[in-house]
Every structure is written in structure tokens, then in C-alpha cells.
Amino acid sequence: MGQRREQRKNEHVSLALNQDNHQQSDFDRIQFVHHAIPSIDVADVTLTSQFPNLNVPHLLYINAMTGGSQWTGEINEKLAYVAKNTGCAMAVGSMHAGIKNPNVRDSYKVVRRIHSDGQIWANVSADVSIEHTKKAIEMVEANALQIHVNAPQELIMPEGSRSFKHWLSHIEALVKAIEIPVIVKEVGFGMSYETIEMLMHCGVKYVDVSGKGGTNFATIENERRTMQNMDYLQDWGQSTAVSLLEARNFSSKVHLLASGGIRHPLDAIKALRLGAEAVGMSRNILLKVQNEDINAAIEYVEQFKRQMQKVMTLLNVKNINELRQVPIVLDPYLRGWMEQRQL
């Protein structure tokens, strides 16, 4: 069982690296209004995050990717160096393997060894017991906990779960039992108004909408299947942009994080404009550390931040609060979605 789990972890990363994500994004359906003469300098722009109780140094974080095998441990080591040198918060991948198999725990622990003073997030699924969740938190001395929800992936995965009716009550129990901040995170299928409302009623204060457009786990699991392909679900879910629109009426009641399909700094700025308080990336950074090296990944993140400042300068805003007030124009598809969903 342990070897099979390690193989699955390696397959997930290998297939994610090979995915072609050059596709139209719903972020392209959102336009900023250009004003020709800014009244600020780039140096006036700050990317400081404002999360209460979640010490995220700036508006970017490295989202959950991997762990659970020797190879993925080596990747986590590289990612931890990137996080340390860029000041990014970093989430490790699903920690089930480390909870069940002591031999692979170091593939997660390595992140805390390297990024000793950093913001590290543990990661478990919605069906992990409170006892095992506390072990995962202890394993990386986590500052926050991600609970990932991934029903489409589980249903497509041959060895995946088929039982979900306990997820919501279990999330509520975890929120009450865990002392550090709890972030409920999709894995790339997005969130709806109704889902976020239910999570709020469970006491959840942090939600990562993680919409489609980035790493597609429906496609990954279909590629792992040898029969009974379910590739008709590869376009399932909401994009990150649509998920943020779904969440817009909750922005004062729940703290939103946005990941999934962030291709470049303009996408990140649009996500922040739609209500996100921080933006996560995974595959872009994974590609850099694997295809080039750690220094290339560090430079990628630093350049990403500098370009975010430039875009905010174009918009004549100094911080995230001012950014929320700038005008945007939505295309007919997004306007139609909002109208039909009564958003």
C-alpha cells in the first residue's frame, strides 16, 4: 500500500509537469480601464498582506503540491528554498502518506528544516481524523492548516473515496479542535456561493477557491486510469475568476485566497481586485525548479512581485484596499453567469 501511494505521488507530479495549460482563461474576460497618467511611483506600491491571524508576509504564496516519496521530498526541499528566499508562505501537499508511513515523513519535514522561520501550512483531506490532523500539523510545525476538498478527483481516481456525506461535519469538528488558522481549499474545481456559505456556517474563516485553469486533477486521474475513462469531466467546475464572483458577497465575512490558473501578474492583480486577499501559485514554480533550478524559481517569484507593482502603478493604486475600488469591465459570459446566478 505504501509503495502504491508513493507511486501515485510521483505520477501526480510527473503528469502535472507535462500538462499543457496554455488555454483561454476567464481572467481574460475581465478588463481594467486604463487611465493614461498615474499619480504614483512604483516605489509607492506595497504588496503587504492584511490577513488577521495568518502571518502571510506578502500577497503571494506557494500552494500545495507534493510530498510522500523520495522524489517529491527532493522537490519540497527545492520549493522550501524558494519560499525562504522570497518570503513566501508555503503549503505542503497532502500529508496522508506521511501520517501513515514514517519512512516518507521527511519529505514533508524538510520544508520546516529549510524554512525554519517561515509560514508553513500543513495539508490534509476533509476525512482525516482530528488525531491524525494534529500529527500532520506537528510534522511540519505548521502555522496554518489546509483542508483540501477534491470530490471530482476522488471519484475519477480508481482508488479514491466514494463517501462524502461526512465531510462538512468533519470540517466543522476540525475547525473547533485545531488552534491554528484553518483554510479550506479546493484542488482546482472552484467554489460556489452555496459551498462558501456552508463553510462559513461551520466556522471556517479562510477559503482558497482554487478554480479550474491550472493543474487539472480530473485530467491527471484520467491519464492514470487504464479503463472506464471519465475524460468528459475534464472541464468540470468553476474557474478562479468565476469562483471569486460567486464569493463576492462574502468578502467582508470570510477571507478569500485565490489559486488555480494564475498565469502571470495581471491574473494575480485581477484576482485581488475580485476580492482575494492573497494569490497562490504551484505549477509555474514547480516548472522552474524542475526544468531550470532554484535560483531561476527565486528570480521568477521576485520578478512576478515587481511586475505586480508595475500593474498596480498603471492602475494608480498603492495597496490592495485601493485596488478593490478600481473599475472593471466584464464580458457577456461573466455578466450572464452573474445574472443567472443572481450574484
C-alpha positions in Angstrom: 0.0 0.0 0.0 2.8 2.4 0.9 4.7 1.8 -2.4 1.5 2.3 -4.3 0.9 5.6 -2.5 4.4 6.8 -3.3 4.0 5.8 -6.9 0.7 7.8 -7.0 2.5 10.9 -5.6 5.2 10.6 -8.3 2.6 10.1 -11.0 0.7 13.2 -9.9 3.8 15.4 -10.1 5.0 13.9 -13.4 1.6 14.4 -15.1 1.2 17.9 -13.7 4.6 18.9 -15.2 3.5 17.6 -18.6 0.1 19.3 -18.7 -0.5 21.9 -21.3 -2.1 24.9 -19.6 -2.0 27.3 -22.5 -5.7 27.9 -22.7 -8.1 30.8 -22.5 -8.7 31.9 -19.0 -11.8 33.6 -17.5 -9.4 36.2 -16.3 -9.2 37.3 -20.0 -12.9 38.1 -19.7 -12.1 40.9 -17.2 -10.7 44.2 -18.4 -9.3 47.1 -16.4 -10.0 50.7 -17.5 -6.7 52.4 -18.5 -6.1 55.9 -17.2 -3.1 57.4 -19.0 -1.4 59.4 -16.3 -0.7 57.7 -12.9 -0.2 59.9 -9.9 2.1 57.5 -8.0 5.5 55.8 -8.5 6.2 52.1 -8.5 8.1 52.6 -5.2 4.8 53.8 -3.6 3.1 50.4 -4.2 3.1 47.8 -1.3 2.2 44.1 -1.7 1.7 43.7 2.0 -1.0 41.2 3.0 -3.6 42.1 5.6 -4.8 38.7 6.9 -5.7 38.7 10.6 -4.1 35.7 12.5 -2.5 34.4 9.3 1.0 35.9 9.0 1.4 36.0 5.2 4.3 38.4 4.5 3.0 39.5 1.1 0.3 38.8 -1.4 1.9 35.6 -3.0 2.1 32.1 -1.5 3.4 28.8 -2.9 0.4 26.5 -2.8 0.2 22.8 -2.0 1.9 20.5 -4.5 3.6 17.4 -3.2 5.3 15.1 -0.7 5.1 11.5 0.2 8.0 9.9 -1.7 11.8 10.4 -2.0 11.5 12.3 -5.3 8.7 14.6 -4.1 10.7 15.2 -1.0 13.5 16.5 -3.1 11.0 18.8 -4.9 9.7 20.1 -1.5 13.3 20.8 -0.5 13.7 23.0 -3.6 10.4 24.7 -3.0 11.3 25.4 0.6 14.4 27.2 -0.5 12.3 29.3 -2.9 9.9 30.1 -0.1 12.7 31.1 2.2 14.4 33.3 -0.3 11.3 35.1 -1.4 9.4 35.4 1.9 6.5 33.3 0.6 4.2 31.3 2.7 4.3 27.6 1.6 1.8 24.8 1.8 3.0 21.2 1.6 1.0 18.6 -0.4 -1.5 16.2 1.1 0.1 14.6 4.1 -1.7 11.3 4.2 1.4 9.4 3.2 3.4 10.9 6.0 0.7 10.2 8.6 0.6 6.6 7.6 4.2 5.8 6.7 7.1 7.1 8.9 9.5 6.4 6.1 8.3 9.3 4.0 7.7 11.9 6.7 11.0 13.6 5.9 9.6 14.5 2.5 7.4 17.0 4.4 9.6 17.8 7.4 12.4 19.0 5.1 10.3 22.1 4.4 10.4 23.3 8.0 14.1 22.4 8.4 14.9 24.7 5.5 12.3 27.4 6.0 12.7 27.4 9.8 11.1 30.8 10.5 8.6 30.8 7.6 4.9 30.5 7.2 4.3 26.7 6.6 0.9 25.2 6.1 0.0 21.6 6.7 -2.4 19.8 4.3 -5.0 17.1 4.9 -8.2 16.0 3.3 -11.7 16.5 4.8 -11.9 12.9 6.1 -8.7 12.8 8.2 -9.2 12.3 11.9 -8.5 15.1 14.4 -5.7 12.9 15.9 -4.0 12.4 12.5 -4.5 16.1 11.6 -2.7 17.1 14.8 0.1 14.7 13.8 0.3 16.4 10.4 0.5 19.8 12.0 3.2 18.7 14.3 5.2 17.1 11.5 5.9 20.5 9.9 5.3 22.7 12.9 2.6 24.3 10.8 1.4 27.9 11.2 -1.9 27.1 9.5 -3.8 24.0 8.2 -5.2 23.5 4.7 -8.1 21.1 4.4 -8.4 20.2 0.8 -11.7 19.1 -0.8 -11.4 17.2 -4.1 -14.6 15.3 -4.8 -14.2 15.1 -8.6 -10.6 13.9 -8.3 -11.6 11.2 -5.7 -14.5 10.0 -7.9 -12.3 9.7 -11.0 -9.4 8.1 -9.1 -9.7 4.3 -9.2 -8.6 4.1 -5.6 -10.4 7.3 -4.5 -13.0 7.8 -1.9 -16.7 7.2 -2.6 -18.0 8.6 0.7 -18.5 12.3 1.2 -21.6 12.9 3.4 -19.5 13.3 6.5 -17.1 15.9 5.0 -18.9 19.1 6.2 -19.5 17.9 9.8 -15.9 16.7 9.9 -14.6 20.1 8.7 -16.6 21.8 11.4 -15.1 19.5 14.1 -11.6 20.2 12.8 -12.2 24.0 12.9 -13.3 23.7 16.6 -10.4 21.3 17.5 -7.5 23.0 15.8 -5.9 26.1 17.3 -4.1 27.4 14.3 -6.0 29.0 11.3 -7.8 26.6 9.1 -8.0 27.1 5.3 -10.5 25.1 3.3 -9.1 24.7 -0.2 -10.4 23.2 -3.4 -7.8 21.5 -5.7 -8.8 23.1 -9.0 -12.5 22.8 -9.4 -13.6 26.1 -7.8 -16.1 27.1 -5.2 -19.7 28.2 -5.3 -21.7 30.7 -3.3 -23.5 27.8 -1.6 -20.3 26.0 -0.7 -18.7 29.1 0.9 -21.9 29.8 2.8 -21.9 26.3 4.3 -18.3 26.6 5.2 -18.9 29.9 7.0 -21.7 28.2 9.0 -19.1 25.6 10.0 -16.9 28.4 11.4 -14.4 28.5 8.5 -12.8 31.9 8.2 -10.3 31.2 5.3 -11.3 29.8 1.9 -9.0 29.1 -1.1 -11.4 29.0 -4.0 -8.8 27.3 -6.3 -10.7 27.2 -9.5 -10.0 25.4 -12.8 -7.5 26.7 -15.2 -4.3 25.5 -13.6 -3.3 21.9 -12.8 -6.3 19.7 -13.8 -6.6 16.7 -11.5 -9.5 15.4 -13.5 -7.2 15.1 -16.4 -4.4 13.7 -14.3 -6.6 11.0 -12.8 -8.0 10.1 -16.2 -4.5 9.6 -17.5 -3.8 7.3 -14.6 -6.8 5.1 -15.4 -6.5 2.0 -17.6 -10.2 1.6 -18.2 -13.5 3.4 -17.8 -12.2 6.8 -18.7 -14.1 9.8 -17.4 -12.5 12.5 -19.5 -15.9 14.1 -20.1 -15.3 15.7 -16.6 -12.1 17.4 -17.5 -13.9 20.8 -17.8 -15.9 20.3 -14.6 -16.1 23.2 -12.1 -15.7 26.9 -11.9 -12.7 29.0 -12.8 -10.9 31.0 -10.2 -12.4 34.2 -11.6 -16.0 32.8 -11.5 -15.4 31.4 -8.0 -14.4 34.9 -6.8 -17.5 36.4 -8.3 -19.5 33.7 -6.5 -17.8 34.7 -3.3 -18.1 38.5 -3.7 -20.9 39.0 -1.2 -18.9 37.2 1.5 -15.7 39.2 1.2 -16.4 41.0 4.5 -17.3 37.8 6.3 -14.7 35.3 5.1 -11.1 35.7 4.0 -10.5 34.6 0.4 -7.4 33.2 -1.1 -7.2 32.6 -4.9 -5.2 29.9 -6.7 -5.8 27.9 -9.8 -4.7 29.2 -13.3 -2.7 32.2 -12.2 -0.6 32.6 -15.4 1.0 35.9 -14.9 1.0 39.1 -12.7 -2.1 40.6 -14.4 -4.1 37.5 -13.5 -3.0 37.9 -9.9 -4.0 41.6 -9.8 -7.4 40.7 -11.3 -7.9 38.0 -8.6 -7.1 40.6 -5.9 -9.5 43.1 -7.5 -12.2 40.4 -7.3 -11.8 40.0 -3.6 -8.8 37.7 -3.0 -6.5 38.7 -0.1 -3.6 36.6 -1.4 -2.8 34.7 -4.5 -1.3 31.2 -4.7 0.8 29.5 -7.4 2.1 26.0 -7.8 2.8 24.6 -11.3 4.6 27.8 -12.5 7.1 27.5 -9.7 7.3 23.7 -9.9 8.3 24.0 -13.6 11.1 26.5 -12.7 12.6 24.3 -10.0 12.4 21.2 -12.1 13.3 22.4 -15.6 15.8 25.0 -14.5 16.9 25.5 -10.9 16.2 27.0 -7.5 17.7 30.4 -8.5 15.6 30.6 -11.6 12.5 29.9 -9.5 13.5 32.6 -6.9 14.0 35.1 -9.7 10.7 34.2 -11.2 8.9 34.9 -8.0 10.7 38.2 -7.4 10.1 39.3 -11.0 6.4 38.4 -10.5 6.2 40.6 -7.5 7.9 43.5 -9.2 5.6 43.2 -12.2 2.6 43.2 -9.8 3.8 46.5 -8.5 4.0 47.8 -12.1 0.5 46.8 -12.9 -0.8 48.4 -9.7 1.1 51.6 -10.7 -0.8 51.5 -14.1 -4.0 51.3 -12.1 -2.8 54.2 -9.8 -3.3 52.2 -6.6 -0.8 51.9 -3.7 -2.3 48.8 -2.0 -4.9 46.1 -2.1 -7.6 48.4 -0.5 -7.3 50.9 -3.2 -7.1 48.2 -5.9 -10.6 46.9 -4.8 -12.1 50.3 -5.9 -10.8 50.4 -9.5 -13.4 50.0 -12.3 -13.5 46.8 -14.2 -15.5 45.7 -17.3 -16.8 42.1 -17.5 -17.6 40.4 -20.8 -21.1 39.0 -21.6 -20.2 35.5 -20.4 -19.3 36.7 -16.9 -22.2 39.1 -16.8 -24.5 36.3 -17.9 -23.1 34.0 -15.2 -23.7 36.6 -12.5 -27.2 37.3 -13.8 -28.3 33.7 -13.9 -26.7 33.0 -10.5 -28.2 36.2 -9.1 -24.9 37.4 -7.8 
